[in-house]
């Protein structure tokens, strides 16, 4: 960033390059996982695929786990659903967005890799927990909004309900090794709204 004599500030070229490096590296991680699986993700392989230096990568992601979590969050991260005035409509929106993300080629391997890396000896569990909290945060928000609005039952266990919503699609992809579809979305929607909805 350079300040001109008249006080105006002109931004240097650094930020766009940083963004290009970040995008290239995270894309490389996702591509390697989709093509060859998690074992293909090494710092050397990612650097070569992204055409960036390893020092540039290590400055952003000190460990492989950091890199995998960042790649996952670039594809399956926080989302935002506007207040639609109806918990059911908002929940359907979240489920549909996640369904579409999980159907992208390679998403199953990426999700499995995130879970696997969290279970590795020496992994930083707090980093994984923070990612999950961000990824499920909007579900908790619409539940809390529904309670305040009156279409979600008071006293609903928001954390448990958010886990149910997230876990249903995730288990379909990882445990059952099938792509989630609109039939699953509607089934989960019915089950959750019957469990926590008012007058359901």
N, C-alpha and C positions, 0 to 999 in steps of 0.2 A: 504494500500500500504506500503510495507516494503523495505527499501534500504539496499542492501548487502554492505559489506565492499569494494568490488571492484567497487562500484558505480552503479552496475546493479540494476534495480528496479523490484521487484516481486510484482504482484498484489495479494491482499488478496482475500478471498472468498466472500466478500460483494456484488459485482456487480452481479454475477450470481443469488444470492438469491433475490436481488431486482427485477431482471428481471422475476424470477419465480413468485414472489408475484404479480407483475403488471399483468402478463399474466393470473394468476389464478383469480384475482379479476375481470378483464375486461371480461374474459370468463364467469364468474359467473353472471355478470350483463346481458350479452346478453342472456344467458340461461334462467334466471329468466323472462326476458321480453318476450322471445319467448314462454315460457311455460305458464306463468300466467298473463302477462301484466305488465304495468308500476307500478301499485299499489303494486306489489310484491317486488319492489326494495326498500329495506330499508338497512341501514348500517348493522343492525343485520343479516338480511337474506343473504346479500352478504358475510359478514364475515364468516358466518356458511358454506355457499356453497363453498367458496374458501379456507376454513380452514386457515384463517389468523386472526390476532388480529385487533380489530377496531382501536387501536392507529396507527398500521402500515398503515391502510387505510387512516385515517385522516391526516397523515403526507403527503400523496401524493395527496389526494383529500379532501379538507376541507369541501366541501358541496356535497349534492346529485347531484346538477347540474354539478359540476366539474366531478363527477364520470360518469354521463350519457354522457356528452360530450366526455370524454376520451374513453368510450366504443364505441361510434359512430365513433370516429376518428380511432379507431383500426380496424374497418370494412369498413368505408366509409370516407376515409381521402384523403390527397393529393395524386396525382398520377403524373406520368411523361411520356410524349409522346415525342419520338425523332422527330427531324426534318425529315419529310418524303418528303419534297419538294412539298407538296400539302396540302392545308388547308382542303379540303374535306376528304382526307384519315386520317388526324390527328383528325378531328372532329368525324369521324366514330369510330376511336379507343377509344376516350373518351366515347362516347355514349355506345359502346359495353361493356367497362369495368364497367361503372355504371349500365347498364342493368343487368349484371351478379351479381353484388353486391346486387342489389335490389331484385333479385329473390331468394336469400338465405332465408330459413325459419327464420322468426322472424325479418327480416329487416324492414318490414312494421311497426311493433310495435316499433322498435327501433327508426326509423325516426319520427314516430308520437310522441314518447316520448321526443325526442330532441326538436321538435317544441313546444310541450306542456310545457316543462320545461322552455323554453325561455319566454313564456307568463305569467308565474306565478309571482304573486306579490313578489317583493324582489329579483327576479332573476337578475343576472349580465348580462345585455344585451350585454355588450362589449365582454364577453367571447363567447357568441353565435355568434356574428358578426365575431369575429376572426376565429372561426371554419369554418363558411361559406366561409370566404375569402380564407382560406387555401384549402377548398374542391373544390372551383371553380377557384382557381388560374391558373390551367393549361389551362382551357378554355380561360381565358383572355390572357394567354401567346401565345397560338396558333393563336388567333385573331390578336394580335399585330405582331406576326411573319408573318402572312399572309399579313398584311398591308405593312410591310417592304419588303416582297418578291414580292408583287404586285398581289396576287390572292384574296385579301380581299379589298373591296373598302376603299379608304382613307376617313377619317371622320366617319367611322363606330363607333357607340356608343358601345364600347367594354363591358361596364358594363351591358347595357341592353341586348346585345346579349348573354352574359354569363348567365344572369338570365333566358332568354328564354330557353337556352339549359338545365340548371339544373332543371328549373321548370317543364318542360314537363314530364320528367320521374318521378319526385317527385309527381306531381299531379296524374299521373296514379296510383301510388302506394297508396297514402294517400287519395286523393279525390275520385277517381273512384274505389279504392280497387280492382284493377286488377294488375296482373304482367305485367311489360313492356316486350315487345318481339321485335324481329328483324323487324317486320313490323312497329312498332312505331319508332324504331331507324332510319329506312330508310325514314319514313315520316318527322321526325324532321330534318334529314340531308338535305332532299330536300328543306324544308321550309327555313332553316337557310341559306343554300348556295345560294338560289334564292334571299334572302333578302340582304346578305352582300357580296356575291361572285362577282368577276369580270367576265364578259362575261357569267353570269349564265342565 
